[in-house]
């Protein structure tokens, strides 16, 4: 490394501080990694000789400030042990206070509302840390390094007789209103729900300035609120014309020259099993009895990567979306309809290009041979889950024998999987019956039955075996081949300990002495709470004790499934990581060398982030529909269960429809109530009355706020 400069002028000091912030932000992306100055220069895109000299100067300044450490000559790592400045992502709560998540640190840094400066939800911020009153570590925002977003959804509040207004965000986590001059209303009227773009935030101003870029409509109306959800998360509900045009130009014919490159399996019995309202069928099963008495089972997946190729507008759009989004009343697809519901969908009585995992199995579900590659298949029948379930339960109907064989093999695989450490989360999902105007007229719960488990087990098998094929040699040694994995880290021991202590108050015991005992105890707990009043609450807490599954190029395993190697391969119509997996698998089948890991890792991170956004949007749409459903029940009394507890109140869920409402502590007039995080309870200071997670309680529906997607309940004694 070149010698450091003898001095740093005051003129350049500010510039070096700016470069230093960029360096720390870059190193924070992988805070445990050691970097040399060239990697850092490339990472912050300071590549010419003059810029690299500035990077060297900034590194020496960071060393002097003990922000980084030199582990060996010319190699640096972040110093996370000292108190000083750190970068991370800020997350606001409803009180206006925030926490900053810093990679490499176990605990988030608390930031009081008076110290958040001009940071907004999700921004990457630079904070200075200090010990509050000598004990608690806190932080103050010094600078916003990168905005999470600049477009926000809210309602225009116009100030009468003034030439301006404010857009008030729907989200309580957005801690400021956005100032808009009248000439930048762009057709919006007072009270309209709008999308506002932040165009600046001058130093010293209380509010940022913005301009309205889209009028969504009247707050509370169905279409307005659904489009608001999509806009809030930056999810496009239409495809650009040029993308649609490219999709329309795709060759939809099955060509002989392409068939010649594939295993032609069109004569093998093949069928799909999907929800009754499904429009895209991206997986099918085939079954064939072999002469030796074994079974040839094929897991056939739509060959999306044949049609969606790198460098095309279609691929760029699919990557940006990364996932289909399933709202209550509509699907926002990752691919245009001509692909998702047409050419790629494994519809009955149509020949399709597929990517397949084919297994030879005996009657005990032991695998003797496996094959991966491109195929041509023909679906002979489309089953709904209900139709397949009927054949499993009665043994009657067309293809009942084949479905019963697959069901028996699936049950053997499921039993083995649980024995090997899988956790059996099997929560019901709330669904709505909608009329022709998308108004909710009923609520039901989607339950997983044998037909769901049948499909799940064969998809899990294909996902696992594809991952193992790429990751392990024939001798079982690690290949270190670049691949995209679905990973699920082990849970935080402290969270498991807290769960064990809490369920103990209900009489359930957990053995958490080691990983195997913890898994066995978790499965026993989930089984024992079935049908009990505390079932939903304990299942929710158990899930919260788990880590979040994400995409990664590091195969650390999948804790929840009990797999060492696992990838998503079976849903390329609706998940971009599956397309990546298909491309990489074909690359290796063709004898290709391991590609650049960093490029795949970047795509994995993007896919994980978009998956989180989609899940949040889906959750918001369910909340909206639940509030809309409960509008008709204002003033009615229901039996509920306390489903969540916080400093300002507690939530009560109505088991019969899944709706959840808030009871604010300030509305409880009989006592002053305090929150106890350890026991998930609030208790009265004078009389000692307690409301705890899982308690049954009678409530009255007082208010249904469609805009906030919130129900307010009142306790009925």
Secondary structure, DSSP 8 states (H G I E B T S, - for coil): -----S---HHHHHHHHHHHHHHHHHHHTTTT--EEHHHHHHHTT--SHHHHHHHHHHHHHHHHTTSEEEEETTEEEE--SSSSEEEEEEEE-TTS-EEEE-TT-SS-EEE-GGG-TT--TT-EEEEEEEEETTTEEEEEEEEEEE-S-SEEEEEEEE-TTSSEEEEEES-TTS-S-EEEEGGGSTT--TTEEEEEEEEE--TT-SS-EEEEEEEEEETT-HHHHHHHHHHHTT--SS--HHHHHHHHTS--S--HHHHTTSEE-TTS-EEEEE-TT-----EEEEEEE-TTS-EEEEEEEE-HHHHS-TTSHHHHHHHHH-B-EE-SS-EE-SS-HIIIIIITS--TT-EEEEEEEEEEE-TT--EEEEEEEEEEEE--EEEEHHHHHHHHHH--STTHHHHHHHHHHHHHHHHHHHHTT-------EEEEEE-TT--EEEEEEE---HHHHHHHHHHHHHHHHHHHHHHB-TTS-B------EEEB----HHHHHHHHHHHHTTT-----SSHHHHHHHHHHHHHHTTTSTTHHHHHHHHHHTS---EEESS---BTTTTBSS----S-TTTBHHHHHHHHHHHHHHTT-----HHHHHHHHHHHHHHHHHHHHHHHHHHHHHHHHHHGGGTT-EEEEEEEEEETTEEEEE-TTT--EEEEEGGG-TTS-EEEETTTTEEEETTT--EEETT-EEEEEEEEEETTTTEEEEEE--
